[in-house]
Amino acid sequence: MSKEIPDKYPELATEGSPTIKPVEDITHIVYVSSSEIRLPGGDLYLENELGLKSDVGRVMLYFLGCYGGVTGLRVAKDIAENNPGSIVLLTTSETTILGFRPPNKARPYDLVGTALFGDGAATVIIGSNPVFGKESPFMELNYPIQKFLPETHNVIDGRLSEEGINFKLGRDLPQRIEDIIEEFCRKLMVKGNIKEFNDLFWAVHLGGPAILNKLEGTLKLSSDKLEYSRKALMDYGNVSSNTIFYVMEYMGEYLK
């Protein structure tokens, strides 16, 4: 979130923000963005626009790309569980203008990024020990699992340069995911004592249509399992760290 955006459109700081808690109850901010690397960061601008307390604990997660949203969830969960009574404001903000490139025959790949990625922001409130009857938590975060695949350093490559941010996605990315996804998901299923892939609910960062197709085919998921990811892709494109929250929002609307 660049400084110029909230200066010109201050309503964006509060539009769509959760209303489950008064702002004075917020004890921590986790701020996620791959669209800026600067000091002071977007967390301070957001704190100022929302009128939060000056002693709010702040964590900035910069330049994580598409997994920034779920990393923010993991960090916010840890903060909430290890600080009883804390209320964590997790917010993500992304804009593609820093990565925009005009058409160039020498770099046809730039058009893929322009077509696939989008702008957006998201906010969620995370706490522990909800007060039932007064608070209505949407879902519970039980445990995170993270895995890095050896020899994949260059499959997703992002760099900050004088001309902005450059991202390149390897053509073999969907195949790399297909090769590991079953083993990865079975680790989750063991922890939850779940036997079948279709017994899970799926809030998946959509990546792109090829990745969703590989996931659905490899795990033999029923067509409705990735419905919300496909809807988010159709409506917003890949919005980097924001995307998982758009998928969760669609799920929440369905479950109301």
N, C-alpha and C positions, 0 to 999 in steps of 0.2 A: 504494500500500500504506500505509494509515494506521497510525500507531504502535500503536493499540489492537489491530489484528488480529494482528501477530506477538507482542504481549505476551500475548494470550489463547491464541493457537495457535502457539507457537514452532516446532512441527514443520513448519509451512507453509514456513518459510525453506529447508528442505533436502529436503522431500518432492518426489521426482521430479527433483532436480537432477542434472546430468550427473556421471558418476563417472569420466570418461575421464582426468581430471587431479586430483591432490591439490590441496586448496584453497590450499596454500602456493605452488603454481605459478602461480596467477592473478596477472597483472600489471596488468590494467585491468578496470574495470567500465563498461559502457554501460547506463544505467538509463532505461527508457522508461515514461511513464505520462501519461495525460490525466485521472487521477482525483485528482491532488493538485498543488498549487503551494505549496511551503513550503521553509523552511530551518530545520534541516538536512533534507535530502531522504531519500527512501526508500533511496537508494544507501548512505547511512551506516548506516541500520538493518540493511540486508541484509549489509553488510560485517561489522557487529558479530555478527549471528546466525550467520554462516558461519565466523567466526574468521579472516577474511582479514588479510593484513599491512596495517599502518597506512599504508604508503606506496604502496598500490595507486592507480593513476591512475583518476580517476573522471570520467565525462561523464554529465550528466543531459539528457534530451530530454523536455521537458514539453509537454503540450497539443498534440500533433500529430495526435491522432485516429487514424483508421484507417490512415494511411500511416506511423505511428510505427514499426511493426515492420520494414518494409523500409528505412526511414531508419536504424534501428538497425543493420541488417545492413550497410548501406553505410558507416556510420561505423566499425563494428567491423572491417570489411575493411580500411579505410584505416589504422587503428591497427596491425593485425596486420602488414600489408605494409611499413609504414614504421618499425616497431620490431622488428627481427629477434629471434626467440626469445620474443616476447611471446605471452601467452595471454589472450584477451579473454573475459570473462563478460558476455554480453548477456542482459539480463533485462527482461521486460515485466510490468506489473501493472495491472489495470483492475477497477474496481467501478462498478456502475451506481447505487448508492445516492445518489450526489451529484446524479444527474439524474432521480431518481424523482419523479413527480408523481401525486397521487391523481386519479381521474377527474374531469373538469371539462368541462361542455358547451361552455364558451367556448374550450377548447383540446383538441379531439378528437385533434389530432396527437400529443399526449403518449402516447396509447395505442400508437401505432406504435413509438415508441422502447422502451416497456416490453416489447412483444411481441418485438421484433427483437434487442435488445441483451442481452448477458449478462456475467457476471463471470468472471475467470480470471487466470492468470499463466503465464508461459513462460520457459524458460531454454535457451540454447544456448552452446556453447563454440566460439570461432573463433580460428584460428591460421594460420600459414603454414609451408610446408616440412614437412609431416607426416613422421613417422618410420614408414615402412611396416613392418609386422610388429608394431609396438607400438601404433600409432594407426590408427583406421579412420574416416577422414573420410567423411561421408555424401554431401556434394556440394561442388563448387568454385564459388566466386563469381567470375565472370569480369569483368564490367563492368556498371556501373549506368547507366541512362538515366532522366532525370526531365524532365517537361514540365508547365508550368502553362498552362492555357487562358485567354486573355484574356477579360475580361468575365464571369468565372464566380465572382467574389468572394462572391456571396450564394447560390450553389447549395448549398454546405455552410456553415452558419453556426453557430459554437460560441462561447459567451460564459460567463464566470464572473461570477456575480452574488451578491447576498446570499442568495438562495434556493437556490443551488447552481449546477450547470452546465446550461445550456440548449443543446441541439443541435437544429437544424432542417435537414432534407434536402429540397432542392427536388424537386418532382415530375418535373422535366425531367432529373434526374441520369442515369438510364439512357440517355436519348436523347443527352445530351452525351457520354457515354462511347462510345456506338455511333458517333457522328459522327467520332471521332478515333482509335479503337482500331486500325483497319487501318493507318493511316499510322504510328502509334507502333510497332506490332509489326514493321513492315517495317524500321524502323531497327535493331531488334535482330537481325533475320534477316540483314541485310547484314553486320553484324559477325561473325556466326557462319557465313556462307556457307550459309544455309538457305533453301530455295526455297518450301516449303509450310508452312502454319500447323500442319498436323497432324503435322509432323515435330518440332515442339517438344514438350517436356514442360511442363505447365501447373500451376504452384502459384500460384493466384490468390486474392487477398483477396476473400472471397465477397460482401461488401457486402450484398446481398439477392438474392432469387430473380430479380427483374426484371433486375438487372445481369448475372447469369450467363446468363440466357436471351438477352439482347441480344448478349453476347459470343459465345456459341455459334452464334447464328444469323448474325451478321454475318460471322464468319470461317469459317463452315461447318465447325465442329469436329465430329469424331466424338463420340458421346455419352460415351465413356469419358474424354475429355480433362479434363473438369471434375468427374469423379467424386469426387475427394477434397475439393474445395471444397464440393460439395453435401452430402457426408457431414458435414463440419465444421459447415456451416450447420444441418443437421438435429440434430446432437448438442449443439451449444453456442450456436447463434445467432451473431450478429455480436459478437465479443469485442474489437473495436477493434484495438489494436496486437498483441494476442496471436494473432489469428486465423491469420495466415500460418504461424505455427509449428505450429498444430494441423493445418493442411493438409500441411505438410512432414512431420509425424510420421506421418500416415496413408500418405504416399508411402513413407517409410522402412520402415514395416512391410510394405508390399507388396513392396519390393525386397529384403527379407532373404532 
